[in-house]
Amino acid sequence: MGQQAMKWILALVLCLAVACPVLAAEITLPQSNGTKTPMGGVGDAAKTTGGGFTFVNITTNATTVVKSGAGFVHTVCVLTAGATDTATIYNNTAGSGTTIGTLDTALTGCFQIDAIFTIGLTIVTAGTTPGNLSVSYY
């Protein structure tokens, strides 16, 4: 292996061992009292749910603003399948803007999203027959 390749490998190892954890620790979420909590810390959602995620249940075709402001969407579980129905997840406080993802709600099960949102979390369900969704987030 060449000297240049060894330098790249060393730089990657240093990033993974030193720099990357520091960057992850710098991600914070604003709290209702005006403070900021590090990602993974105990914030508003943990205080209201006993240390876990908050959830919302969606059973109709609608535009649902789940949360305003920054946060983290963990899973979207399709508990009862819809018919030709979708759930589009947005980083916004409206049913438009940056799409985090789109689910076919004819498929039941829990889908792990694990995405940070900065503006808000909105889910638009649309189609023939809505499914029964449970969204976990903080």
N, C-alpha and C positions, 0 to 999 in steps of 0.2 A: 504494500500500500504506500502511495506517495506521501510526501511531507504535507502537501496542500490538503489532501484528504484527511490526514490525521488532525490538522488544525480545525477543519470543519466538524469533525466528530467531537473533538474536545470542546469546541464552542457550543455544540448542541447539548452535550452532557452538562456543561456549566449552566446553560439556560434552564434545563430541566431541574437541576439540583438547587439552583440559587435564585435566578431571576423570575421564573414562572410562578413559584409559590408566593413570592412577594407581590407580583401583579394581581394574583387572585385575591390576596388579602386586602388589597386596596379598593375592591369593589364594595360600595356601601349602598344601603337602601334607606331613603328618608322615612322617618317615623312620625306618628301623629303629634308627638310632643316637640317636634322641631329638631331632634337629634338625628344622627345617622348611625345605623347599625351595620357592622361588617357582614358581608354575605355569609350565611351560615350561622350568624349570631342569633340571639333571642330578641326578636322584634315584636311589632304589633300582632302579627298573625300568631306567633307562638304564645303570646300572652292571652289571646282570646280562645285558643283551641287547646291549651294544655301542652304546648311544646311541639305541635306538628303543623301541618298545612291547614289552611282554611279551605272550604269547599263551597261550590254553588251547584245547584241542580237545575238543569235546563230541560224542559219537556215540551216546548212549543217552538214553532218556527218564528224567530224573532231576532232582533239585534240586542244582545245582552252585554251591557258594560259591567264586567266582572269586578274591575278595580281601576281606580284612577291613580296615576302616578307609577313609580317604578316598582318592580317586583319580579317574581319568578314563577313561571307556570311549570308544574311538575307533571301531572298526568291529565288526560281526558279519557274517561271511561264511558264507553257506550254500554249502558246497562240493558236497554231494550232497543233492538234494531229499528231504524226508520226505513221507509221505502223511498228509493231514489232521493235521498236526503244527504246533505253535506253540512259540515260544521267548519267554517273558516275562522281561523284565529288571527287576530290583528294586534300589533303593537300600536294601540291608539285608543282613544276614548270614543271612537265612532267606528262604524262598519266599513272602513276604508283605510288606506295608507299601507304601511309595511305589513305584509302577510308573513306570519310565523309559520303557518301550515294550514292544510285543508284535509279534513278526514271524511271518508265515506262512512256515514253512520249506519249503513246496511251491515257493517261488520261489527260484531260485538266484541268486547274485551277492553282492556286498559292499554292506552297508547302513551308511552313515556315521551314527553316533549322536552322537558328540562331546558327551558330557554328563559333568558333574562328579557324583560320588557322594560322600557324606559319611560314611555308616555302613559300607558295604561294597557289593560287587557280587555279586549272586546271579542265576543264570539257571535258570529252570524250563522244561524241555522236556517236552511232553506231547502225546499223540495216538496215532494208530495205528502209524505207522512213523517212527522218528526220522530226522532228517537228520544230516548231518555238518557241524558248525559250527566255525568258528575265530573266536575273540573276541580282539581286540587292545585292550590297556588299559595303564595305569600307575597 
